[in-house]
């Protein structure tokens, strides 16, 4: 049975109620989703191919971070395995002061991201084609937080907290399902876990950082 889709005007009205973007920001989100839908078949960006799903599961889910962190105090973020730009670009739209690095190794998605940045008129957004380990070894960008919507597992991500890594004093925020369980080696890095609802789904944001005693070493 075909699921009846919400009318676009209702989707955007609910998004405005939940997120409260300015008119300009709403227009950016609308241009973003329009280009995503246009390119999705060619670039294979997301399995979600209808408006309400993209708005809720990509845009609103990305912006859930602001429920648990004062984004005015965050200056720079690195989005690991960003794919179609999530959560980095929605966060940039809502908090335009952010400097954002989008890590994405797939060439077609890199091209898509470059187009989105241009179409939306975003500044201080860089697309990085390095894989995670190479990024950690060969870069030292300013980064208050590193974010990822489960692009890599928590054990692999925890490499950023090694003593020689320039990102080891940053915070990692990991989008996780209700059922997610941390690896035994990453448990000591978890500073807090926050739960939220996305429609009927329960989701969690996992915050990881070095214990204060380790940061002073």
Secondary structure as the mmCIF struct_conf table of DSSP 4:
data_model
#
loop_
_struct_conf.conf_type_id
_struct_conf.id
_struct_conf.beg_label_comp_id
_struct_conf.beg_label_asym_id
_struct_conf.beg_label_seq_id
_struct_conf.end_label_comp_id
_struct_conf.end_label_asym_id
_struct_conf.end_label_seq_id
HELX_LH_PP_P HELX_LH_PP_P1 UNK A 2 UNK A 7
HELX_RH_AL_P HELX_RH_AL_P1 UNK A 8 UNK A 19
HELX_RH_AL_P HELX_RH_AL_P2 UNK A 23 UNK A 43
BEND BEND1 UNK A 47 UNK A 47
BEND BEND2 UNK A 50 UNK A 50
HELX_RH_AL_P HELX_RH_AL_P3 UNK A 51 UNK A 54
HELX_RH_PI_P HELX_RH_PI_P1 UNK A 55 UNK A 60
HELX_RH_AL_P HELX_RH_AL_P4 UNK A 61 UNK A 63
HELX_RH_3T_P HELX_RH_3T_P1 UNK A 64 UNK A 67
TURN_TY1_P TURN_TY1_P1 UNK A 68 UNK A 68
BEND BEND3 UNK A 69 UNK A 69
HELX_RH_3T_P HELX_RH_3T_P2 UNK A 71 UNK A 73
STRN STRN1 UNK A 76 UNK A 80
TURN_TY1_P TURN_TY1_P2 UNK A 81 UNK A 81
TURN_TY1_P TURN_TY1_P3 UNK A 83 UNK A 87
HELX_RH_AL_P HELX_RH_AL_P5 UNK A 88 UNK A 94
TURN_TY1_P TURN_TY1_P4 UNK A 96 UNK A 97
STRN STRN2 UNK A 99 UNK A 103
HELX_RH_AL_P HELX_RH_AL_P6 UNK A 107 UNK A 120
TURN_TY1_P TURN_TY1_P5 UNK A 121 UNK A 121
BEND BEND4 UNK A 124 UNK A 124
STRN STRN3 UNK A 125 UNK A 128
HELX_RH_AL_P HELX_RH_AL_P7 UNK A 132 UNK A 138
BEND BEND5 UNK A 144 UNK A 144
STRN STRN4 UNK A 145 UNK A 148
BEND BEND6 UNK A 149 UNK A 152
HELX_RH_AL_P HELX_RH_AL_P8 UNK A 154 UNK A 157
HELX_RH_3T_P HELX_RH_3T_P3 UNK A 158 UNK A 161
BEND BEND7 UNK A 162 UNK A 162
TURN_TY1_P TURN_TY1_P6 UNK A 163 UNK A 164
TURN_TY1_P TURN_TY1_P7 UNK A 166 UNK A 169
BEND BEND8 UNK A 170 UNK A 170
STRN STRN5 UNK A 171 UNK A 177
TURN_TY1_P TURN_TY1_P8 UNK A 178 UNK A 179
TURN_TY1_P TURN_TY1_P9 UNK A 184 UNK A 186
HELX_RH_3T_P HELX_RH_3T_P4 UNK A 187 UNK A 189
STRN STRN6 UNK A 190 UNK A 198
TURN_TY1_P TURN_TY1_P10 UNK A 199 UNK A 200
STRN STRN7 UNK A 201 UNK A 208
HELX_RH_AL_P HELX_RH_AL_P9 UNK A 212 UNK A 215
TURN_TY1_P TURN_TY1_P11 UNK A 216 UNK A 216
#
